[in-house]
């Protein structure tokens, strides 16, 4: 879905635990609590509702460029396949019918700008060109720069002690980003996305101010924090987020039909269900909430957008298991990528 950004050469020099935050930020649905994404068992499809040809959908005859489909995974690392009977308790009339599309604009860094950043991070080394539009610096810490990602690791020894609270860790990470020159003007809220007790670190993730409901791990910044709020690593995958046209969305009822026939991308928290990899998961689902969230669209390195998707949230009962499990189903929301409404 999203490419794994980073230097093409050795990664060992980024430290013993560098792989932890880097892998986390490359996963599209990292910020959700549920780890399992999967396909649904196909059933006989029913005809979809037609395109919305209202005057809003074709406002003043405007036509925008054709947009690529949103990035949604087709399966999970566990390889689960879902066969689910679905019911709905949400009020579909309250679901938005229009949404803004955002374009992502990457900025390339010059060698002088790269050196300024290295100096601000106190790397104490001259930057060197690496590949096309890339730079590295290795001294009192390490720095890798490309148009897609900036990665930093401190050269200081990790401190001993207890990890800070979530609130203190987020505050420490935000303060460090501002002082380091890595904080964009539209930096949004932070969230602790994982704690690694064996390494005595935690990872804070920041998304943009707008749009807030972001499913993808890009744009985002992760900061690895140690005891006493020490900043150990940072990984910045960012772009200027430019609001574009407002697009007509499919009707929520049309999206619901996709879920009923198994044409949705499923995310379910099955941590306590003890399913083996590749298991077939059967059961029933009651969806009680429908909202709009955003994910990336377009090839990494090319023109990319943030596009809306419908998110159906509910609880799932699984055959042979007690209790219920949190579940989300994702369905593309654009009715026609060539027809903005304004």
Helices and strands as residue ranges (DSSP letters): G 12-14, H 18-25, E 36-40, G 59-61, E 81-88, G 92-94, E 98-105, H 111-120, E 128-129, E 135-138, E 141-145, E 150-154, H 166-180, E 187-196, E 201-208, E 220-225, G 227-229, E 231-237, E 240-248, H 252-260, E 265-268, E 280-297, E 304-318, E 325-332
